[in-house]
């Protein structure tokens, strides 16, 4: 005979129901993009499903950029112009959310202040010198890498940007595991920090690595190795930044998540240009 369910203690509301895949997708696209998606639920269960689905948001943005790159190449546009468009489209479709987080995180880290002071620097609306320099260098690196990929043809450019974009959002999935605390009690960082069980985060990582192998196969054995290597290097770069920011700030914030995404994406793009 099954045991009778024990009701929650008085004064403690029951846990929210499990989030459906649709709840997770709405959370992922509603918080990580500027696409017109309404977030139906804003609780820990929805955040767990949403951050696990974050790589899909990156894939969709990359596919939109690749869809615009194809007619540009057919019309005779050079790889550099196509690269600028390919970098600008995801930035526009996120309202610069991740780039802004990258700049704010750079300012916070570069301030040399204790955690409270560094977090205050990051909350300001202006961008300081560390943020400007970091933003310019990262964007230049992204445009240069994407131009090199599209110089080898549309398929290579589209595949490379998709792999990098998925890697960038996968870094957010891994940063949402329980061992990573929030730096503030409010904001996006607090909403998603610790929501994705480690097992689920690594399962999503394994799935992305497997898909990366398949994505690289049309380019032969080298491509099948280079694509998952790009994912691994991108995640490693983001993990190093994550550990540093946790030591400096005491945890993660929404800005840190943006910095992690751009770091992983840029590192993955650079690896894809080798060979």
C-alpha positions, 0 to 999 in steps of 0.5 A: 500500500502506498503511503499517504502524502504528507501535506506541507507544514502550515505557512509553507506553500506547496512547491510550484508544479513542474514546468512544461517544455513550453514553459521552459522555451518561453522563459528562455526566449523571453529572458535571453532574447528580445523576440516577442515571447511572453514569459508565462511563469517566473518561478524556479521550476520555469527558470530550471527548464528555461536555462536548460533550453538556453542553447536553443535560443542561441541556435535560433538567433544564429539561424536568423543571422545565417538566413540574412547572410545567404542573400547578401553573399549571393548578391556579392557582399564580401565576407567582412560585411556579412560578418558585421551583419551576422554579429549585429543581428543577434545583438539587435535581437537581444537588445545588446543584453549580453554585450551590456553585461560583458561591458558592465562585468569588465568595469566591475572587475577592473574597478578593483573595489570590494564586492559591494563597490564592484557590484555598484559600479556594474549597476550604473547606466554608463560604461567605463573605460574597461567596458569600452575596451573589452567591448571593442576588442570582443566585437572586433574578434567576433567580426574577424572570426565570422568573416574568416568563416564566411570566406570559406562559404555560406555553409561553413559560416552558418555552421560556425556561427551556430556552434558558437552561439549555442556554446555561448548559451550553454555556458549559461546553463552550466552557470545555473548549476547549484554550486554557483551562488547569486551575488544579489538577492534580486535580478536575473542572476538570483532568479536563475542561479542554482536552478539547473541540477548538475546532472541536467546541465552536464546532460545538455552539455553532452547533447550539444557536444554530440550535435557539434560532432554531427555539425562538423562532419560535412567538413571531414574528420577535422571538422568533426573534431574542431566543432566539439573542441570549439564548444569545449574551449568556449565552455572552459573560457567561460568557466574560468571567468565564472570562477573569477567573478564568483571570487570577486563578487561573491556570486553571479548577476545578470551582467555576469551571465551576459559576460559568460555568454559573450566569452564562450561564444568568442572563444568558440569562434576563434577555435573554429577559425584554426586549421 
